[in-house]
Amino acid sequence: MKSIKNTIFVRLDYYTRLVVFLAWVMIFWPGLPVATAEEAIPQMSGANPPEMVIDMESYVFSPAELTIEKGQPMALILRNQSFLVPHNFLLENPQGVRILEADISSGETQRHVLTLSEPGIYPFYCDKQLLFFPSHREEGMEGRLIVP
């Protein structure tokens, strides 16, 4: 009887370790290769506007401040560099009206073409939040586009 009991505990221990290992692999495995910026960003026909890259990391945009010429098209490249953390990019005009909203998953890159014709400061931020923790914006994940 004792050997049957030991066999059951050994099997349970084996399956417990197997489940923990698989969970660990699913969480920490880098996953499938992420497309490079050139592959992920569709090419525009004709003249290409200048590109500005904003990297999203844990609670920070890099760079957090950009200056853009008034009335000139600009391609904004948004890259989520965070590991397993989704972010969004919310851009408002100087009056506080949202003009761009983009959800960017971990490892994803998005391209958005903007033409800002009104001078002023355009704030951008990430408002993602996990349960009762502070939002990413409350943790300092915000920046601004300046149009002189």
C-alpha positions as CSV (number, residue, x, y, z in Angstrom):
1,M,0.0,0.0,0.0
2,K,2.8,2.3,0.8
3,S,4.4,2.0,-2.7
4,I,1.1,3.0,-4.4
5,K,0.9,6.1,-2.2
6,N,4.5,7.0,-3.1
7,T,3.8,6.4,-6.8
8,I,0.8,8.8,-6.7
9,F,2.9,11.5,-4.9
10,V,5.7,11.1,-7.3
11,R,3.3,11.5,-10.3
12,L,1.7,14.5,-8.7
13,D,5.1,16.0,-8.1
14,Y,6.1,15.3,-11.7
15,Y,2.9,16.9,-13.2
16,T,3.2,19.9,-10.8
17,R,6.7,20.5,-12.0
18,L,5.6,20.0,-15.6
19,V,2.8,22.5,-15.3
20,V,5.0,25.1,-13.6
21,F,7.7,24.6,-16.3
22,L,5.2,25.0,-19.1
23,A,3.7,28.1,-17.4
24,W,7.2,29.5,-17.0
25,V,8.0,28.9,-20.7
26,M,4.8,30.5,-21.8
27,I,5.5,33.6,-19.7
28,F,9.2,34.1,-20.4
29,W,9.8,32.6,-23.8
30,P,10.4,35.4,-26.3
31,G,7.9,33.8,-28.7
32,L,7.9,34.0,-32.4
33,P,10.2,36.4,-34.1
34,V,8.8,39.9,-34.2
35,A,8.7,41.6,-37.6
36,T,11.3,44.2,-38.1
37,A,10.2,47.8,-38.5
38,E,10.7,47.6,-42.3
39,E,8.4,44.5,-42.5
40,A,5.8,45.7,-40.1
41,I,5.4,49.1,-41.6
42,P,3.6,49.4,-44.9
43,Q,5.4,51.5,-47.4
44,M,3.7,54.6,-48.8
45,S,3.7,55.3,-52.5
46,G,5.1,58.6,-53.6
47,A,7.0,60.9,-51.3
48,N,7.8,59.5,-47.8
49,P,7.3,61.9,-45.0
50,P,10.0,62.2,-42.4
51,E,9.8,59.6,-39.7
52,M,10.0,60.0,-35.9
53,V,10.3,56.9,-33.7
54,I,8.8,56.8,-30.2
55,D,9.8,53.7,-28.1
56,M,7.4,52.6,-25.4
57,E,9.0,50.9,-22.4
58,S,8.0,50.3,-18.8
59,Y,6.2,53.6,-17.8
60,V,8.2,55.8,-20.2
61,F,8.2,57.1,-23.8
62,S,11.5,57.6,-25.4
63,P,11.9,60.4,-26.4
64,A,9.2,62.1,-24.4
65,E,9.3,65.4,-26.3
66,L,9.5,65.9,-30.0
67,T,9.3,69.1,-32.1
68,I,7.3,68.9,-35.4
69,E,7.0,71.4,-38.2
70,K,3.6,72.9,-38.6
71,G,1.6,71.7,-41.7
72,Q,4.2,69.1,-42.7
73,P,3.3,65.4,-42.8
74,M,5.2,63.3,-40.4
75,A,5.3,59.5,-40.0
76,L,5.1,58.6,-36.3
77,I,6.6,55.1,-35.6
78,L,5.4,53.7,-32.3
79,R,7.4,50.7,-31.0
80,N,6.4,48.8,-27.9
81,Q,9.7,47.6,-26.4
82,S,8.1,46.3,-23.2
83,F,8.1,42.6,-22.4
84,L,4.5,41.3,-22.1
85,V,3.1,44.8,-21.3
86,P,0.6,46.3,-23.7
87,H,0.6,50.1,-24.1
88,N,-1.5,52.6,-26.0
89,F,-0.7,55.9,-27.5
90,L,-3.2,58.7,-27.0
91,L,-2.5,62.0,-28.7
92,E,-4.6,65.1,-28.0
93,N,-4.6,68.5,-29.7
94,P,-3.9,71.7,-27.7
95,Q,-7.6,72.0,-26.8
96,G,-7.6,68.5,-25.3
97,V,-9.5,66.7,-28.1
98,R,-8.1,63.2,-28.9
99,I,-6.8,63.0,-32.4
100,L,-5.0,59.7,-32.3
101,E,-5.6,56.5,-30.4
102,A,-3.4,53.4,-31.0
103,D,-3.2,50.1,-29.0
104,I,0.2,48.6,-29.3
105,S,0.9,45.1,-28.1
106,S,4.2,44.0,-26.6
107,G,6.8,43.8,-29.4
108,E,4.5,45.4,-32.0
109,T,5.4,48.4,-34.2
110,Q,2.8,50.8,-35.7
111,R,3.1,53.6,-38.2
112,H,0.8,56.6,-38.3
113,V,1.1,59.6,-40.6
114,L,0.1,62.9,-39.0
115,T,-0.1,66.5,-40.3
116,L,-0.4,69.0,-37.4
117,S,-1.5,72.3,-38.7
118,E,-2.2,74.1,-35.4
119,P,0.8,75.4,-33.4
120,G,0.9,74.4,-29.7
121,I,1.6,71.5,-27.4
122,Y,0.1,68.2,-28.2
123,P,0.2,65.9,-25.1
124,F,0.5,62.1,-25.5
125,Y,0.2,59.4,-22.9
126,C,-0.6,55.8,-22.1
127,D,-3.6,55.2,-19.9
128,K,-3.4,51.5,-19.5
129,Q,-4.0,50.2,-16.0
130,L,-3.8,46.9,-14.3
131,L,-6.6,46.3,-11.7
132,F,-6.2,48.8,-8.8
133,F,-2.6,49.9,-9.6
134,P,-1.9,53.4,-10.9
135,S,-2.3,53.9,-14.6
136,H,0.8,54.1,-16.8
137,R,0.2,57.8,-17.2
138,E,0.1,58.3,-13.4
139,E,3.5,56.4,-13.3
140,G,4.9,59.0,-15.7
141,M,4.3,57.6,-19.1
142,E,3.5,60.8,-21.0
143,G,5.1,63.2,-23.3
144,R,4.4,66.0,-25.8
145,L,4.7,66.9,-29.5
146,I,5.6,70.6,-29.9
147,V,4.5,72.4,-33.0
148,P,6.1,75.9,-33.1
